Amino acid sequence: MRFLGNITAKSDSKGRVFLPSVMRKVLQANGEERLVMRKDIFQDCLVLFPESVWNEKVDELRSRLNYFNRTHQQVMRQFVADTELLTLDASGRILINKHYMEKAGINSEVHFIGVNDTIEIWAAEKMEQPFMSNEDFGQTLEELMK
């Protein structure tokens, strides 16, 4: 499952926003009905995981953690605790509750960015954060692909 694109949308006063149709089609083609949303670990954005992708990430994390290690238990708890299970409504919208909108600094306009098997949701005001300068991007990509 691969999501592509950088698509702008607006949320309404209740926090509902249309998931871009190109991304809805990927979900439908893969039989995904639900999404898991959490704030990104490193960036000021929200991340939507198709439920099957979320389950894979949780399983992978759990496999690397020792159940009988206090710190490992705290990491697992923190990773899964602040999440929300979402279902698209009949119009193809998701509801982003105020708690998450505040965490990501979202007022009204959002950008959906397809990032491999997840979808990031960015506040319009923070759109410079996820990207490197063109020069840094080219140089880093060159180093990675040697």
C-alpha positions in Angstrom: 0.0 0.0 0.0 1.5 3.3 -1.1 0.1 6.8 -0.6 1.3 9.6 -2.8 0.6 13.3 -3.0 0.6 16.6 -1.2 -3.0 17.8 -1.1 -4.5 20.8 0.6 -7.9 20.7 2.3 -9.9 22.7 4.8 -11.5 21.4 8.0 -14.9 22.6 9.0 -15.7 24.2 12.4 -16.2 20.7 13.9 -12.8 19.4 12.7 -14.2 17.3 9.8 -12.0 17.2 6.7 -12.4 15.3 3.5 -9.7 12.6 3.0 -8.4 13.2 -0.5 -10.0 10.9 -3.0 -6.7 9.6 -4.3 -5.9 8.4 -0.8 -9.5 7.0 -0.2 -9.1 4.9 -3.4 -5.9 3.4 -2.1 -7.7 2.4 1.2 -10.6 1.0 -0.7 -8.4 -1.0 -3.1 -6.8 -2.6 -0.1 -10.0 -3.3 1.8 -9.1 -0.8 4.6 -12.1 0.6 6.4 -10.5 2.1 9.5 -7.5 4.3 10.3 -5.5 4.9 13.4 -4.4 8.4 14.1 -1.7 9.6 16.4 0.7 12.6 16.7 4.0 11.9 14.9 6.8 11.0 17.2 9.3 13.5 15.8 7.3 16.2 13.9 4.4 18.5 14.6 1.9 16.6 12.5 -0.6 13.9 12.7 -0.2 10.5 11.1 -3.0 8.3 9.7 -2.2 4.6 9.6 -4.5 2.1 7.8 -5.5 -0.3 10.6 -3.5 -3.2 9.1 -0.4 -1.0 8.9 -0.9 0.1 12.5 -1.2 -3.5 13.6 2.1 -4.3 11.8 3.9 -1.4 13.5 2.6 -2.4 16.9 3.6 -6.0 16.4 7.1 -5.0 15.2 7.6 -2.7 18.2 6.3 -5.4 20.6 8.7 -7.9 19.1 11.6 -5.6 20.0 10.6 -5.0 23.5 10.9 -7.1 26.7 7.6 -7.3 28.5 9.4 -7.5 31.8 11.4 -4.4 31.3 9.9 -1.2 32.9 11.2 1.2 30.3 10.1 -1.0 27.4 6.6 -1.2 28.9 6.6 2.6 29.1 7.6 3.0 25.5 4.9 0.6 24.4 2.3 2.3 26.5 3.2 5.8 25.3 3.2 4.6 21.6 -0.3 3.1 21.8 -2.0 5.3 24.4 -2.6 8.5 22.5 -4.3 7.1 19.4 -7.7 7.3 18.0 -9.5 4.8 15.7 -11.2 6.6 12.8 -13.7 5.6 10.2 -14.6 7.6 7.1 -18.1 8.9 7.1 -20.4 8.4 4.1 -19.0 11.6 2.5 -15.4 10.5 2.9 -14.6 12.7 5.8 -12.7 12.1 9.0 -13.1 13.9 12.3 -10.0 15.3 13.8 -10.9 16.1 17.4 -9.7 19.4 19.0 -7.1 17.6 21.1 -5.3 16.5 18.0 -5.8 19.7 16.2 -4.1 21.5 19.0 -1.2 19.1 19.2 -0.5 19.6 15.5 -1.2 23.3 15.5 -4.1 22.9 13.0 -6.5 25.8 12.6 -8.4 25.2 9.4 -6.3 24.5 6.3 -4.4 21.2 6.3 -2.0 19.4 3.9 -2.3 15.6 3.4 1.1 14.1 2.5 1.3 10.5 1.4 4.4 9.0 2.9 4.7 5.4 1.9 2.1 3.4 3.8 0.9 6.3 6.0 -0.7 9.7 5.5 0.6 12.8 7.3 -1.7 15.7 8.2 0.1 19.1 8.5 -1.1 22.5 9.5 -0.7 24.9 6.6 1.4 27.1 8.7 3.9 24.4 9.3 4.4 23.1 5.8 8.1 24.1 5.7 8.9 21.7 8.5 8.8 18.3 6.8 11.1 19.3 3.9 14.8 19.9 3.5 16.3 22.5 1.2 16.7 21.2 -2.4 20.5 21.3 -1.9 20.4 19.3 1.3 17.9 16.9 -0.1 20.0 16.2 -3.2 23.2 15.8 -1.2 21.6 13.5 1.3 19.9 11.4 -1.3 23.2 11.1 -3.2 25.0 9.9 0.0 22.2 7.4 0.7 22.1 5.9 -2.7 25.9 5.5 -3.3 
